[in-house]
Structure formats: structure tokens, C-alpha cells
Amino acid sequence: MPAVTVDNPLTLPKVAASGDAAARPVLAVTTAPTGFEGEGFPVRRAFAGINYRHLDPFIMMDQMGEVEYAAGEPKGTPWHPHRGFETVTYLIDGTFVHQDSNGGGGTIENGDTQWMTAGSGLLHIEAPPESLVMSGGLFHGLQLWVNLPKADKMMNPRYQDIRGGEVQLLASPDGGALLRVIAGELDGHQGPGITHTPITMIHATVRPGAEVTLPWREDFNGLAYVLAGRGTVGAERRPVAMGRTAVFGAGGSLTVRADERQDGHTPDLEVVLLGGRPIREPMAHYGPFVMNSQAELKQAFEDFQAGRLGTVPAVHGM
């Protein structure tokens, strides 16, 4: 980790918050509980225990792995439905093949992102390729769910396959932090992901002892999730480590700092930074459906059961 990097961050465009930007305080730091998803791959539930008013427009995020599979062990998900939101699968290490009931799909690996707008609904599957199942190997990634406003919930489904080499690479002024803008905008620099709900998604690598203070849109919320390593967040330097999520309060900048000494298995602090404009609409969420009311949830289940979200392609023998 990570798959997408550069030898010298000082060659990249620099980003730093202005001196008069109000620092965002850290409201809370939570620890993600562990669990299993799909056919049994391990996950950390990054947003567990966080009040939704601090998450909106984000719904959930799972860190998938990091796990070194033996031959025959790699796992994925069975066919499942979605409606009313977007799934963002960021694969740091490994390979995933995805397919949907509309004929869409593809392969993501080593720094790629698959952005699926479920909209009105579809059936979807994600699984490692047969070659990886046979050989085993490293698997590590994130899946983020982003809500859609009521006006967009029934739009036509859409895919974006974002290659790792397409992300916008930036750096802190001293080169101590490498920033990968996957979606949204940071200080005028635009990432490749096209979002219906305005958000920013960044994967930052902060070298030991380095600190980065980034400008942050005041109309966005602010979250930081630690993929690996140790450090602090906020001007008050609240400690964070792998599997912890920091919730920031209001302000125009946020700060992340890496400890001088890191864990033995990771040289740097790896952190995902998220911000989004809250939708502030009623949300009814159950399983793979995210709607605005219980009646719309009931309709989603009925449509799924009636086959109106699509059928599993016969090529999979199901």
C-alpha cells in the first residue's frame, strides 16, 4: 500500500490552507468494529457509532481487508440489489471483477475505483477473478455508500471506472504528504470522480513526523478514517490509529499529522479524508436500499421480488 504513488512529491502541485482559515475541531474519534461481508471477507465498519447528522450524505464505509489470502480463499459478494444511492469501491491492493444485470461491469485493481450509481435499481456482483482465487494474494480496499437526493434516487444506473493513474495527485508544501483526489475538488484541483451529491474523497499518505493542513469547504462535513499507521488529527492533536474515524466540526481547514514512529508493517500514516454537502432529507435505509420513506422502501423490495431491478445473467448459471 498504496498502489498509486510518485518518487518525489515535491514535483506535484502544492496545497495548503490559508493562515486565516478557521481550524476544524475534532468532535469525536471512534473505533471501527470488525465483521464479515459478502461471502465472508473481513471488514471494519468505519462509521459505526457515529450520529448520521455528522455523516450525511455518506451512509456507510467498510474497510475490506487488509488480508493476505492463501490459494482458494479469496471471496467476493453474491448477486445483490441496490437502489437509491451510489457505491464507491476503491481497491488499494488486489483485483475485483464486477458485473450488473444491465450488462455493465469491468475489472478494478491496485488503485482503481469503481463508482456505481445504482439510482432506480439493479442487481450487482463483485468477486475476485478465478486466477486470484487459485493463487491467493493480498486484498485491501474500501467501499463507501453515498446517498442520492430524492430528485436523483430513481435516475438511470451509471458506472464510472476510475483508473488509479487518473486520480489528481497533490502534495503538501514540504512534500511530506501525498494526496490522491479521487472525487470532488481540493483547493481548485479536481478529481476524476463525477458526483451527483457534492463530495470530496482523498487518500492521503503522510510520512512520519509530517503534518498537512488542508483547506476544507465550510459547507461540507469532515471525516478522516485511518487505513494504516498512527498519528493525530486537529490542532488539538487527538490520537488516531488504524481503524479509527475522526469527526470534525465546523471550520475552513483540517489537520492530520503522522507520528514520528509508525507500526512495523506500514512506513506511513494512510488516511482517507471525506467531505460532503449534507442532503438533509428524510432517510429510510434497510439493507441494499436507501430511500426517503418506508413506503418507498416497501416498493423497492416489491420491485426486487418482481424482477423489476433486473435478472441475473444466464452466463453465471443462476
C-alpha positions in Angstrom: 0.0 0.0 0.0 -0.5 2.3 -1.8 -0.6 1.3 -5.5 -0.5 4.9 -6.9 2.4 7.0 -5.8 5.3 9.2 -7.0 9.0 9.1 -6.3 9.2 12.8 -5.5 6.0 14.6 -4.2 7.8 17.9 -4.5 7.2 17.8 -8.2 3.4 17.9 -7.7 1.1 20.9 -7.3 1.1 22.1 -3.6 -1.9 22.5 -1.4 -2.1 24.3 2.0 -4.8 26.1 3.9 -4.5 29.8 4.3 -3.3 31.1 7.7 -6.6 32.7 8.5 -8.7 29.6 7.8 -10.6 28.5 11.0 -9.3 25.1 12.1 -12.0 22.4 12.4 -12.1 21.0 15.9 -12.3 17.2 16.4 -15.7 16.3 17.8 -15.1 12.6 18.3 -12.8 9.7 17.5 -14.5 6.3 17.1 -13.1 2.7 16.6 -14.5 0.6 13.8 -15.8 -2.8 14.9 -14.8 -5.8 12.8 -17.2 -8.1 10.9 -17.7 -10.0 7.7 -19.3 -9.1 4.4 -20.4 -10.9 1.3 -19.2 -14.5 1.2 -17.0 -13.9 4.3 -14.3 -11.3 3.7 -13.3 -9.4 6.8 -14.3 -5.7 7.1 -14.1 -2.8 9.5 -17.2 -0.7 9.8 -15.8 2.8 9.7 -18.9 4.7 10.6 -20.3 2.5 13.3 -21.5 4.6 16.3 -21.4 7.9 14.5 -24.5 10.0 14.5 -25.9 10.4 11.0 -26.0 14.2 11.2 -22.2 14.1 11.1 -22.1 11.6 8.2 -24.8 13.0 5.8 -24.5 12.5 2.8 -22.4 9.4 3.5 -24.2 6.3 4.7 -21.6 3.7 5.5 -18.0 2.8 4.7 -16.2 -0.6 5.1 -12.5 -1.2 5.0 -12.2 -4.5 3.2 -9.1 -6.4 4.5 -6.2 -5.8 4.6 -5.8 -9.6 4.2 -3.3 -12.0 2.6 -5.4 -14.8 1.2 -4.0 -18.3 0.7 -4.8 -20.2 -2.5 -8.6 -20.9 -2.7 -9.5 -18.3 0.0 -10.3 -15.0 -1.9 -14.0 -14.1 -1.6 -16.5 -11.7 -3.0 -20.2 -11.0 -2.8 -23.1 -12.9 -4.3 -25.6 -11.2 -6.6 -27.5 -8.5 -4.7 -29.7 -5.5 -5.4 -29.2 -1.7 -4.9 -31.5 1.3 -5.2 -31.3 5.0 -4.2 -27.6 5.6 -3.7 -24.1 5.2 -5.0 -21.4 2.7 -4.1 -17.7 3.6 -4.4 -15.3 0.7 -4.4 -11.7 1.9 -4.0 -9.3 -1.1 -4.4 -5.8 -0.4 -3.0 -4.4 -3.9 -3.4 -5.8 -6.9 -5.3 -8.3 -7.4 -8.1 -12.1 -7.3 -8.2 -14.4 -8.1 -11.1 -17.8 -6.5 -11.1 -20.9 -7.1 -13.2 -24.5 -5.9 -13.1 -27.9 -7.0 -14.5 -27.8 -4.3 -17.2 -24.7 -5.7 -18.8 -22.3 -3.3 -17.2 -19.1 -4.3 -15.4 -15.3 -4.5 -15.6 -12.2 -5.1 -13.6 -10.6 -2.8 -11.0 -7.2 -3.4 -9.4 -4.3 -1.7 -7.5 -5.5 1.9 -7.0 -8.6 1.8 -9.3 -12.1 2.9 -8.2 -15.5 1.7 -9.4 -18.2 4.2 -8.9 -21.7 2.8 -9.4 -24.7 5.0 -9.3 -27.5 2.5 -8.5 -30.3 5.0 -9.0 -33.6 3.3 -9.8 -32.0 -0.1 -9.2 -30.1 -3.1 -10.5 -28.5 -6.4 -9.4 -24.8 -6.4 -8.9 -21.9 -8.8 -8.1 -18.3 -8.3 -7.1 -15.8 -11.2 -7.0 -12.1 -11.9 -7.3 -11.0 -13.3 -10.7 -10.6 -17.1 -10.9 -6.8 -16.6 -11.3 -6.6 -14.8 -7.9 -8.8 -17.4 -6.2 -6.4 -20.1 -7.5 -3.2 -18.2 -6.4 -4.3 -16.2 -3.4 -2.8 -12.9 -2.7 -3.2 -9.5 -1.0 -6.7 -7.9 -0.9 -7.3 -4.4 0.6 -9.9 -1.7 -0.3 -12.8 0.4 0.8 -16.4 0.5 -0.1 -18.2 3.8 0.5 -22.0 4.4 0.2 -23.1 7.9 -0.8 -26.7 8.9 -0.6 -28.6 10.5 -3.5 -31.1 13.3 -3.0 -34.7 12.5 -3.6 -34.6 14.1 -7.1 -31.9 11.7 -8.2 -32.9 8.4 -6.5 -34.7 7.0 -9.5 -32.2 8.1 -12.2 -30.8 5.6 -14.6 -28.0 3.5 -13.2 -24.4 4.5 -14.3 -20.8 3.4 -13.9 -17.6 5.2 -13.7 -14.4 3.1 -13.8 -11.6 5.4 -12.5 -8.1 4.1 -13.1 -5.5 4.7 -10.4 -3.4 6.8 -12.9 -6.3 9.2 -13.4 -6.5 10.5 -9.8 -5.4 14.0 -9.2 -2.0 13.9 -7.3 -1.1 16.8 -5.0 1.3 17.4 -2.2 1.8 19.4 1.0 4.2 22.3 0.7 7.1 20.3 2.2 6.3 17.1 0.3 5.6 15.3 3.5 2.1 14.4 2.4 0.9 12.9 -0.9 -2.8 13.5 -1.7 -4.8 11.5 -4.2 -8.0 13.3 -5.0 -10.4 10.5 -6.2 -13.5 12.6 -6.4 -14.5 16.2 -5.9 -12.3 19.2 -5.5 -9.5 20.3 -3.3 -8.2 23.9 -3.5 -9.2 24.2 -7.1 -7.8 20.8 -8.2 -10.5 18.4 -9.5 -10.5 14.7 -9.1 -11.9 12.4 -11.8 -15.0 11.1 -10.0 -18.2 12.7 -11.1 -20.6 13.0 -8.2 -24.3 13.7 -8.0 -24.1 14.7 -4.4 -21.2 17.2 -3.9 -18.4 15.4 -2.1 -14.6 15.2 -1.8 -12.8 11.9 -1.4 -9.0 11.9 -0.8 -6.5 9.2 0.1 -3.5 10.8 1.9 -0.2 9.3 2.7 1.6 11.3 5.4 5.3 10.5 6.1 6.5 10.0 9.7 6.6 13.3 11.5 4.9 15.2 8.7 1.8 17.4 9.1 -0.7 18.6 6.5 -3.3 21.3 6.9 -5.8 21.3 4.1 -8.4 23.9 3.0 -11.9 22.4 3.5 -15.2 23.7 2.2 -17.2 25.2 5.0 -20.5 23.8 3.7 -19.1 20.3 3.8 -18.8 18.0 6.8 -15.3 16.5 7.5 -14.3 12.9 8.3 -10.9 11.1 8.5 -10.5 7.3 8.5 -7.2 5.7 9.2 -6.3 2.8 6.9 -2.9 2.2 8.5 -0.4 3.8 10.8 -0.6 6.2 13.7 -0.9 10.0 14.0 -3.0 12.8 15.3 -5.9 14.9 13.9 -6.9 18.5 14.5 -5.0 21.4 16.0 -5.5 19.7 19.4 -3.7 16.6 18.1 -6.2 13.9 19.0 -4.5 10.5 18.7 -5.7 8.2 15.9 -4.6 4.8 14.6 -5.7 2.1 12.1 -9.4 1.5 12.2 -10.3 4.8 13.8 -12.6 7.6 12.4 -12.3 11.2 13.4 -15.3 13.5 13.1 -14.5 17.2 12.5 -16.6 20.1 13.5 -17.2 23.3 11.5 -14.3 25.4 10.0 -12.3 26.1 6.9 -9.3 23.7 7.4 -8.4 20.3 8.8 -5.1 19.0 10.0 -3.6 15.5 10.0 -0.2 14.6 11.4 1.8 11.3 11.3 3.7 10.1 14.4 7.4 10.1 14.2 7.4 6.3 14.7 5.0 4.1 12.8 3.9 0.5 13.1 6.3 -2.1 11.8 4.1 -3.2 8.9 3.5 0.3 7.5 6.0 3.0 6.8 3.5 5.9 6.7 0.1 7.1 8.0 -2.5 6.2 5.4 -5.8 8.1 5.8 -9.0 8.7 3.8 -10.5 12.2 4.1 -14.1 12.7 3.2 -16.3 15.7 3.0 -19.8 16.3 1.6 -22.7 18.7 1.5 -25.4 17.3 3.7 -28.6 16.4 1.9 -30.8 17.0 4.9 -33.7 14.9 3.7 -35.5 12.1 5.5 -33.7 8.8 5.0 -35.2 5.2 5.1 -32.4 2.7 4.9 -32.7 -1.1 5.1 -30.1 -3.5 3.6 -29.3 -2.6 0.0 -32.0 0.1 -0.4 -31.7 3.8 0.7 -34.9 5.8 0.1 -36.8 8.7 1.7 -39.7 6.8 3.3 -40.8 3.4 4.5 -43.3 3.3 1.6 -40.5 3.7 -0.9 -38.5 1.0 0.9 -41.5 -1.3 0.6 -41.8 -0.5 -3.1 -38.1 -1.2 -3.6 -38.5 -4.7 -2.1 -41.6 -5.4 -4.1 -39.8 -4.3 -7.3 -36.8 -6.5 -6.5 -39.0 -9.5 -5.8 -40.9 -8.9 -9.0 -37.7 -8.8 -11.0 -38.0 -5.2 -11.9 -34.5 -4.4 -10.8 -33.1 -6.9 -13.3 -32.3 -10.6 -13.5 -29.1 -12.5 -13.1 -27.4 -13.2 -16.4 -27.7 -16.8 -17.5 -23.9 -16.9 -18.1 -23.5 -17.3 -14.3 -25.8 -20.3 -14.3 -28.1 -18.8 -11.7 
